[in-house]
């Protein structure tokens, strides 16, 4: 298999995944991994497995291993967060998406956070979110565009 075939398998896998065909994407990512088992490819395999009904815990473990090898890759954060969403762990997914955005810009990470309707952190994290001080300070900061 040549570099072009490997790239073609990965790119075709991405196209299949974004078209909603996770099983087909999984096969293509596995072909790409057979030649070059990069952390990024493994994270996509883990996400596709979670989407096709495999254990989310197993997929998280695979994705975490990929993250340890390549901690600055924002696409790995994206895949890990999506796996957490599939597992019903919204809070962990949001944390992972935010950590990914700290590593660098990624429009898909931002889009995921926006689609979840993530709230900003309260101005005074040691107080309850519904505390009047947090509420009004947050409104003021938002109006002043400081948050």
C-alpha contacts under 8 A as a table, 3 or more apart, distances in Angstrom:
res1	aa1	res2	aa2	distance
1	X	5	X	6.02
1	X	6	X	6.84
1	X	35	X	7.30
2	X	5	X	5.19
2	X	6	X	6.32
3	X	6	X	5.03
3	X	7	X	6.11
4	X	7	X	5.07
4	X	8	X	5.89
5	X	8	X	4.85
5	X	9	X	6.08
6	X	9	X	5.15
6	X	10	X	6.34
6	X	31	X	7.69
6	X	32	X	5.17
6	X	35	X	7.03
6	X	36	X	7.74
7	X	10	X	5.13
7	X	11	X	5.97
7	X	32	X	7.43
8	X	11	X	5.10
8	X	12	X	5.75
9	X	12	X	5.11
9	X	13	X	5.93
9	X	28	X	5.27
9	X	29	X	6.52
9	X	31	X	6.65
9	X	32	X	5.51
10	X	13	X	4.97
10	X	14	X	6.30
10	X	28	X	6.51
10	X	29	X	5.70
10	X	32	X	5.78
10	X	41	X	7.60
11	X	14	X	5.06
11	X	15	X	6.31
12	X	15	X	5.01
12	X	16	X	6.16
12	X	25	X	7.39
12	X	28	X	6.91
13	X	16	X	5.10
13	X	17	X	6.04
13	X	24	X	7.29
13	X	25	X	4.23
13	X	26	X	6.97
13	X	27	X	7.78
13	X	28	X	5.05
13	X	29	X	5.70
14	X	17	X	5.03
14	X	18	X	6.13
14	X	25	X	6.70
15	X	18	X	5.29
15	X	19	X	6.09
15	X	25	X	7.72
16	X	19	X	5.01
16	X	20	X	6.41
16	X	21	X	5.20
16	X	22	X	6.73
16	X	24	X	6.42
16	X	25	X	5.07
17	X	20	X	5.20
17	X	21	X	5.29
17	X	22	X	5.13
17	X	24	X	7.74
17	X	25	X	5.29
17	X	48	X	7.78
18	X	21	X	7.40
21	X	24	X	5.62
21	X	25	X	6.23
22	X	25	X	4.91
22	X	26	X	5.95
22	X	48	X	5.41
22	X	49	X	7.96
22	X	51	X	6.54
22	X	52	X	6.49
23	X	26	X	5.06
23	X	27	X	6.51
23	X	48	X	6.96
23	X	52	X	6.42
24	X	27	X	5.31
24	X	28	X	6.51
25	X	28	X	5.12
25	X	29	X	6.11
25	X	48	X	7.07
26	X	29	X	5.13
26	X	30	X	6.08
26	X	44	X	7.83
26	X	45	X	5.81
26	X	48	X	5.52
26	X	49	X	7.06
27	X	30	X	5.13
27	X	31	X	6.31
28	X	31	X	5.07
28	X	32	X	6.31
29	X	32	X	4.96
29	X	33	X	6.07
29	X	41	X	6.34
29	X	42	X	7.95
29	X	44	X	7.06
29	X	45	X	6.07
30	X	33	X	4.90
30	X	34	X	6.15
30	X	45	X	6.86
31	X	34	X	5.16
31	X	35	X	7.12
32	X	35	X	5.74
32	X	36	X	6.26
32	X	37	X	7.31
32	X	41	X	7.31
33	X	36	X	4.93
33	X	37	X	4.18
33	X	38	X	6.90
33	X	41	X	6.22
33	X	42	X	7.15
34	X	37	X	6.32
37	X	41	X	6.46
37	X	42	X	6.75
38	X	41	X	5.33
38	X	42	X	6.34
38	X	66	X	7.96
39	X	42	X	5.05
39	X	43	X	6.16
39	X	65	X	7.80
39	X	66	X	4.35
39	X	67	X	7.10
39	X	69	X	6.60
39	X	70	X	6.55
39	X	76	X	7.91
40	X	43	X	5.13
40	X	44	X	6.47
40	X	66	X	6.79
40	X	73	X	7.78
40	X	75	X	7.24
40	X	76	X	6.11
41	X	44	X	5.20
41	X	45	X	6.25
42	X	45	X	4.92
42	X	46	X	6.13
42	X	62	X	7.05
42	X	63	X	6.92
42	X	66	X	6.54
43	X	46	X	5.03
43	X	47	X	6.24
43	X	62	X	6.83
43	X	63	X	4.83
43	X	66	X	6.19
43	X	76	X	5.82
43	X	79	X	6.24
43	X	80	X	7.35
44	X	47	X	5.04
44	X	48	X	6.10
44	X	76	X	7.84
44	X	79	X	6.54
45	X	48	X	5.14
45	X	49	X	6.09
46	X	49	X	5.12
46	X	50	X	6.26
46	X	58	X	7.93
46	X	59	X	4.59
46	X	60	X	7.20
46	X	62	X	6.06
46	X	63	X	6.11
46	X	79	X	7.96
47	X	50	X	5.11
47	X	51	X	6.21
47	X	59	X	6.55
47	X	63	X	7.95
47	X	79	X	5.82
47	X	80	X	7.26
47	X	82	X	7.24
47	X	83	X	5.88
48	X	51	X	4.97
48	X	52	X	6.14
49	X	52	X	5.13
49	X	53	X	6.42
49	X	54	X	5.26
49	X	55	X	7.68
49	X	59	X	6.76
50	X	53	X	5.43
50	X	54	X	5.06
50	X	55	X	6.18
50	X	56	X	5.27
50	X	59	X	6.02
50	X	83	X	6.38
50	X	86	X	7.22
51	X	54	X	7.34
51	X	83	X	7.93
51	X	86	X	7.36
54	X	58	X	7.75
54	X	59	X	7.64
55	X	58	X	5.31
55	X	59	X	6.37
56	X	59	X	4.89
56	X	60	X	6.01
56	X	83	X	6.55
56	X	84	X	7.63
56	X	86	X	7.42
56	X	87	X	5.95
57	X	60	X	5.09
57	X	61	X	6.26
58	X	61	X	5.11
58	X	62	X	6.34
59	X	62	X	5.13
59	X	63	X	6.13
59	X	83	X	7.16
60	X	63	X	5.06
60	X	64	X	5.95
60	X	80	X	6.47
60	X	83	X	6.66
60	X	84	X	7.52
61	X	64	X	5.08
61	X	65	X	6.26
62	X	65	X	5.23
62	X	66	X	6.40
63	X	66	X	5.00
63	X	67	X	6.12
63	X	76	X	7.07
63	X	79	X	7.53
63	X	80	X	5.93
64	X	67	X	4.85
64	X	68	X	6.21
64	X	80	X	7.45
65	X	68	X	5.14
65	X	69	X	6.55
66	X	69	X	5.26
66	X	70	X	6.23
66	X	76	X	7.28
67	X	70	X	5.07
67	X	71	X	4.90
67	X	72	X	7.98
67	X	73	X	7.62
67	X	76	X	6.27
67	X	77	X	7.45
68	X	71	X	5.54
70	X	73	X	5.88
72	X	100	X	7.86
72	X	103	X	5.68
72	X	104	X	7.88
73	X	76	X	5.67
73	X	77	X	7.05
73	X	100	X	7.79
73	X	103	X	7.45
74	X	77	X	5.08
74	X	78	X	6.31
74	X	100	X	5.11
74	X	101	X	7.09
74	X	103	X	6.55
74	X	104	X	6.74
74	X	105	X	7.81
74	X	106	X	6.59
74	X	109	X	7.85
75	X	78	X	4.85
75	X	79	X	6.26
75	X	106	X	7.77
76	X	79	X	5.15
76	X	80	X	6.11
77	X	80	X	5.08
77	X	81	X	6.00
77	X	96	X	6.04
77	X	97	X	6.22
77	X	99	X	7.57
77	X	100	X	5.25
78	X	81	X	5.21
78	X	82	X	6.21
78	X	96	X	7.66
78	X	97	X	6.28
78	X	100	X	7.18
78	X	108	X	7.44
78	X	109	X	5.85
79	X	82	X	5.10
79	X	83	X	6.24
80	X	83	X	5.12
80	X	84	X	6.36
80	X	93	X	7.48
80	X	96	X	7.21
81	X	84	X	5.05
81	X	85	X	6.31
81	X	92	X	7.31
81	X	93	X	4.22
81	X	94	X	6.99
81	X	96	X	5.52
81	X	97	X	5.99
82	X	85	X	4.94
82	X	86	X	6.27
82	X	93	X	6.70
83	X	86	X	5.03
83	X	87	X	6.25
83	X	93	X	7.83
84	X	87	X	4.95
84	X	88	X	6.30
84	X	89	X	5.11
84	X	90	X	6.62
84	X	92	X	6.54
84	X	93	X	5.19
85	X	88	X	5.02
85	X	89	X	5.42
85	X	90	X	5.37
85	X	93	X	5.90
86	X	89	X	7.49
89	X	92	X	5.62
89	X	93	X	6.31
90	X	93	X	5.02
90	X	94	X	6.21
91	X	94	X	5.23
91	X	95	X	6.35
92	X	95	X	5.05
92	X	96	X	6.19
93	X	96	X	5.11
93	X	97	X	6.14
94	X	97	X	5.09
94	X	98	X	6.15
94	X	113	X	6.83
94	X	118	X	7.61
95	X	98	X	5.16
95	X	99	X	6.17
96	X	99	X	5.02
96	X	100	X	6.11
97	X	100	X	5.05
97	X	101	X	6.34
97	X	109	X	5.92
97	X	110	X	7.84
97	X	112	X	7.76
97	X	113	X	6.89
98	X	101	X	5.12
98	X	102	X	6.48
99	X	102	X	5.15
99	X	103	X	6.78
100	X	103	X	5.24
100	X	104	X	6.85
100	X	109	X	7.33
101	X	104	X	5.25
101	X	105	X	5.78
101	X	106	X	6.67
101	X	109	X	6.87
101	X	110	X	7.53
102	X	105	X	7.79
106	X	109	X	5.37
106	X	110	X	6.45
107	X	110	X	5.07
107	X	111	X	6.05
108	X	111	X	4.91
108	X	112	X	6.12
109	X	112	X	5.14
109	X	113	X	6.34
110	X	113	X	5.18
110	X	114	X	6.11
111	X	114	X	5.00
111	X	115	X	6.02
112	X	115	X	5.12
112	X	116	X	6.30
113	X	116	X	5.15
113	X	117	X	6.46
113	X	118	X	5.90
114	X	117	X	5.13
114	X	118	X	6.37
115	X	118	X	7.91
121	X	125	X	7.15
122	X	125	X	5.47
122	X	129	X	6.18
122	X	134	X	5.96
122	X	135	X	7.84
122	X	138	X	6.59
123	X	134	X	5.88
123	X	137	X	6.69
123	X	138	X	6.05
124	X	127	X	5.73
124	X	134	X	5.98
125	X	128	X	7.23
125	X	129	X	7.65
127	X	131	X	6.53
127	X	134	X	7.19
128	X	131	X	5.32
128	X	134	X	7.58
129	X	134	X	6.15
129	X	135	X	7.07
130	X	134	X	6.81
130	X	135	X	6.29
131	X	134	X	5.37
131	X	135	X	6.20
132	X	135	X	4.88
132	X	136	X	6.00
133	X	136	X	5.57
133	X	137	X	5.87
134	X	137	X	5.26
134	X	138	X	5.84
135	X	138	X	5.30
135	X	139	X	6.31
136	X	139	X	5.00
136	X	140	X	6.07
137	X	140	X	5.08
137	X	141	X	6.06
138	X	141	X	5.14
138	X	142	X	6.03
139	X	142	X	5.15
139	X	143	X	6.18
140	X	143	X	5.19
140	X	144	X	6.19
141	X	144	X	5.04
141	X	145	X	5.96
141	X	146	X	5.22
141	X	147	X	5.87
142	X	145	X	4.79
142	X	146	X	6.09
142	X	147	X	5.57
143	X	146	X	7.78
